[in-house]
Amino acid sequence: MGKERVTLADVAVDAEVSRATVSLVLRESPLVAASTRARVRASMEKLGYVYHRGAASLRSRRSHTVGLVVTEVSNPFFAELTVGVEAALADAGIVVLLGHNYESTAKQADLLRVIPEYGADGLLITPAQNTTAEQLAPLVAARVPHLLLVRYVPGHPASYVGIDNVLGARAATEHLLWHGARKVAFLGGPESSSARRDRRQGVEEALAAHRRRLVASRSVPTPATRQGGYDAALALLGRKDRPDAIVCYSDIVAFGVLLACDELGIRVGEDVLVTGFDDIAESALQHPALTTIAMRPRELGERAARLLIQQIEEPDAPLVNDVSVPELIVRRSCGCRPDRTKEKAV
């Protein structure tokens, strides 16, 4: 009670260094020798110095926080993505403010308004389904550094980090056709999602190259959940003219398809061939193990975080379209033997 707050000057006197050196230590500057840094840190601990980040933010006009808005972190893909974002930002001394839009543009609008009000230096956004350029326009008007992750919004001027969804879906479909599939279905994903549109295009392109087409009744949008895949697969596979191969929007959707096949007594990899999209860790543990397209969500998160840091530091830099080449990971659900492990999606 009544004890005055310990200041940088107090720490400097105790550590026998300048106040500027103490400030450099707080900013993790490489200009300070390791022995000096250790001495300053020891003085801080002894004196009970507490760094006032709010005051520092006012001086630097940086909060060292970044907002991350995704659909739902309970989805393992977005959990892995978030880990990548947090790891890359932590290396730069930046903290993540995490929000979920739950595929709601109204919820998303609240997050995109509130997070900047807390002083976030920038935003990483996986847009909710039905997001329009007009809904994101206030970020441009306010000059909030931001980029879109995994999904893009046509007409919105922002950098983008993702993978070539068309190429990935085309590779998965080509692989199933190589196995002799004749009635290919594309199942899952929100109808208005850019990722679903691109993946459906990839399926259609592969089929067209073999003078076939994706029958409308075999292109089935669903929530990007296990339940969505399960429900849709029960209906699709219960038809008389059921497909003999299913390209799934995501691994989570594919897990629901595998459950439906098991319930219906359909042998995956024999009666029907199945591929996923994402290659989350659980894919290799399914029965049978899931053939899928690797997106490497942790790497995506790391790349996006590093790009956003660059945009925060250089707000007038050109926009970047960072699209990586996906990889087909071959396991058992497509009918392959386990000794065939990987093929490049080209």
TORLUMSE-900205 format. One line per field, with one value per residue (C-alpha): x, z, y negated; residue number from 0. Coordinates in steps of 0.25 Angstrom, whole numbers, plus 5000, padded with zeros to 4 digits. Each point is the difference from the previous one (the first is absolute). Example, Ala and Ser with C-alpha at 12.3 -4.5 7.8 and 13.67 -1.06 7.14 Angstrom:
// residues 2
east <- (5049,5006) .
up <- (5031,4998) .
north <- (5018,4986) .
num <- (0,1) .
// end
This chain:
// residues 346
east <- (5000,5006,5012,5004,5000,5014,5005,5010,5009,5000,5003,5011,5007,4999,5006,5010,4996,4993,4985,5001,5007,4988,4990,5008,4999,4985,4999,5008,5011,5012,5009,5001,5010,4995,5007,4994,4986,5001,5005,4988,4990,5005,4999,4985,4997,5007,4993,4986,5000,4987,5001,4988,4997,4988,5009,5010,4989,4996,5015,5002,4986,5001,4992,5008,4987,4993,4986,4998,4985,4997,4987,5002,5012,4994,5002,5014,5004,4998,5006,5013,5000,4998,5012,5009,4995,5003,5014,5004,4994,5006,5014,4997,4995,4986,4987,4988,4986,4992,4985,4991,4989,4993,4997,4991,5003,4993,5009,5012,4996,5000,5014,5006,4994,5004,5014,5006,4993,5009,5012,5004,5011,4994,4990,5001,4986,4994,4987,4987,4991,4993,5010,5000,5010,4991,5000,5015,5001,5000,5014,5005,4994,5006,5014,5000,5011,4993,5001,4991,5003,4996,4988,5000,4988,4999,5002,5006,5014,5008,5012,4996,5007,4995,5002,4996,4986,4997,5013,4998,4986,5004,5012,4991,4989,5011,5005,4986,4998,5013,4994,4989,4989,4989,4989,5008,4993,5005,4994,5001,5003,4992,4994,5005,5014,5011,5007,4988,4998,5015,5000,4988,5006,5012,4991,4993,5013,5005,4987,4999,5014,4995,4987,4991,4993,4996,4985,4993,4994,5014,5005,4994,5004,4999,5005,5015,4998,5000,4985,4999,5008,4993,4986,5003,5007,4988,4991,5010,5004,4986,4996,4998,5011,5010,5013,5013,5009,4999,5009,4997,5001,5009,5005,4989,4989,5007,5000,4985,5000,5008,4991,4988,5007,5002,4986,4995,5009,5008,5015,5008,5011,4993,4985,5002,5013,5001,5010,5001,5006,5009,5009,4997,5007,4988,4999,5011,4993,4986,4996,5004,5010,4995,5006,5000,5006,5010,4998,5010,4992,5011,5009,4989,4998,5015,5000,4988,5005,5014,4993,4991,5012,5006,4987,5000,5014,4998,4985,5002,5007,4993,4990,5005,4993,5007,4994,5008,4999,4993,5004,4992,5003,4996,4995,4989,4987,5002,5003,5015,5010,5007,5014,4995,5002,5001,4997,5002,4987,5004) .
up <- (5000,4996,4993,4988,4986,4996,4988,4989,5006,5013,4992,4993,5013,5006,4988,4998,4985,4993,4999,4985,5002,5009,4989,4990,5009,5001,4985,4999,4992,4995,5002,5015,5004,5007,5013,5001,4996,5011,5010,4996,5001,5014,5005,4995,5007,5013,5000,4995,4987,4992,4985,4997,4986,4999,5002,4990,4990,5001,4997,4989,4994,5000,5009,4996,4998,4988,4998,4994,4995,4996,4998,5012,5007,5004,4986,5001,4987,5006,5013,4993,4992,5013,5006,4988,5001,5014,4999,4989,5007,5014,4993,4997,5014,4995,5008,4992,5003,4995,4995,4994,4989,5000,4985,5004,4993,5011,5011,4991,4998,5016,5001,4988,5008,5014,4998,4994,5011,5010,4992,4992,4990,4989,4997,4994,4995,4995,4994,5004,4989,4992,5003,4990,4996,5005,5014,5001,4994,5013,5003,4987,5003,5014,4995,5009,4996,4997,4991,4996,5004,4994,4993,4991,4997,4986,4998,5013,5000,5010,5000,5000,5006,4996,4990,4986,5003,4985,4998,5013,4997,4985,5005,5010,4989,4990,5010,5002,4985,4998,5010,4990,5007,4990,5009,5008,5010,5007,5014,5011,5003,5001,4986,5000,5005,4990,5004,4996,4987,4997,5004,4992,4988,5002,5000,4988,4992,5003,4995,4988,4996,4999,4993,5012,5009,5014,5001,5008,5009,5004,5004,5014,5009,5015,5013,5001,5011,5003,5002,4987,4993,5007,4996,4986,4998,5005,4990,4989,5002,5002,4986,4989,4991,5011,4997,5000,5004,5009,5001,5013,5003,5013,5008,5011,4990,4995,5014,5000,4986,5006,5012,4990,4992,5012,5004,4986,4999,4988,4999,4999,4990,4993,4998,5001,4999,5009,5001,5010,4999,5011,5005,5015,5010,5002,4985,5001,5012,4993,4996,4989,5000,4992,4987,5000,4995,5009,5003,5012,5008,5010,4989,4994,5014,5001,4986,5002,5013,4994,4988,5010,5008,4987,4996,5014,4999,4985,4998,4986,4995,4988,5003,5000,4995,5007,4994,5002,4992,5008,5001,4998,5012,4996,5011,4999,4999,4985,4997,5000,5008,5012,4993,4990,5009,4993,4986,4997,4996,4986) .
north <- (5000,4986,5006,4993,5007,5005,4992,5003,4990,5008,5013,4992,4996,5014,5007,4989,4997,4989,4998,5002,5013,5005,4995,5008,5013,4998,5000,5012,4993,5008,4988,5003,5011,5012,4997,4986,5005,5011,4989,4991,5011,5004,4985,5000,5012,4996,4986,5005,4992,5002,4996,4991,5005,4990,4988,5006,5002,4985,4996,5010,4999,5015,5010,5012,5008,5006,5005,5013,5003,5014,5008,5010,5004,5013,5005,5006,4993,4987,5004,5004,4987,4992,5007,4995,4986,4999,5006,4991,4988,5004,5000,4985,4997,4999,5005,5006,4995,5012,4999,5010,4995,5014,4998,4987,4987,4993,5006,4997,4986,4998,5006,4992,4987,5004,5006,4987,4992,5008,4994,5013,4996,5009,5011,5014,5005,5012,4994,5006,5006,4989,4989,4989,4990,4989,5006,5000,4986,4992,5007,4994,4986,5001,5004,5012,5010,5013,5013,5011,5014,5013,4993,4988,4990,4996,4985,4997,4994,5008,5009,5015,5013,5013,5012,5003,5006,5003,5007,5009,5004,5003,5009,5007,5003,5004,5010,5006,5001,5007,5010,5002,4992,4996,4993,4990,4991,4987,4999,4990,4985,4987,4997,4986,5003,4996,5013,5009,4992,5002,5015,5003,4993,5010,5012,4995,4997,5014,5006,4992,5004,5014,4996,5001,4990,4998,5004,4989,5010,5005,4986,4999,4988,5002,4993,5003,5010,5015,5000,4992,5011,5011,4995,4997,5013,5008,4994,5001,5014,5004,4998,5010,4993,4997,4995,5009,4989,4988,4988,4993,4985,5003,5011,4997,5002,5012,5006,4999,5007,5011,5002,5000,5011,5008,4999,5004,5012,4993,5004,4987,5002,5011,4997,4985,4992,4988,4988,4989,4986,4994,5012,4997,5009,5009,5004,5010,5007,5002,5014,5001,4989,4988,4996,4985,4987,4994,4985,4999,4991,4997,4995,4992,4993,4997,4994,4992,4994,4997,4993,4992,4995,4995,4993,4993,4995,4996,4996,4995,5013,5007,5011,5014,5012,5012,5013,5013,5013,5011,5014,5013,5009,5014,5010,5011,4993,4998,5015,4999,5009,4993,5001,4989,4987,4987,4994,4985,4994,4995) .
num <- (0,1,2,3,4,5,6,7,8,9,10,11,12,13,14,15,16,17,18,19,20,21,22,23,24,25,26,27,28,29,30,31,32,33,34,35,36,37,38,39,40,41,42,43,44,45,46,47,48,49,50,51,52,53,54,55,56,57,58,59,60,61,62,63,64,65,66,67,68,69,70,71,72,73,74,75,76,77,78,79,80,81,82,83,84,85,86,87,88,89,90,91,92,93,94,95,96,97,98,99,100,101,102,103,104,105,106,107,108,109,110,111,112,113,114,115,116,117,118,119,120,121,122,123,124,125,126,127,128,129,130,131,132,133,134,135,136,137,138,139,140,141,142,143,144,145,146,147,148,149,150,151,152,153,154,155,156,157,158,159,160,161,162,163,164,165,166,167,168,169,170,171,172,173,174,175,176,177,178,179,180,181,182,183,184,185,186,187,188,189,190,191,192,193,194,195,196,197,198,199,200,201,202,203,204,205,206,207,208,209,210,211,212,213,214,215,216,217,218,219,220,221,222,223,224,225,226,227,228,229,230,231,232,233,234,235,236,237,238,239,240,241,242,243,244,245,246,247,248,249,250,251,252,253,254,255,256,257,258,259,260,261,262,263,264,265,266,267,268,269,270,271,272,273,274,275,276,277,278,279,280,281,282,283,284,285,286,287,288,289,290,291,292,293,294,295,296,297,298,299,300,301,302,303,304,305,306,307,308,309,310,311,312,313,314,315,316,317,318,319,320,321,322,323,324,325,326,327,328,329,330,331,332,333,334,335,336,337,338,339,340,341,342,343,344,345) .
// end
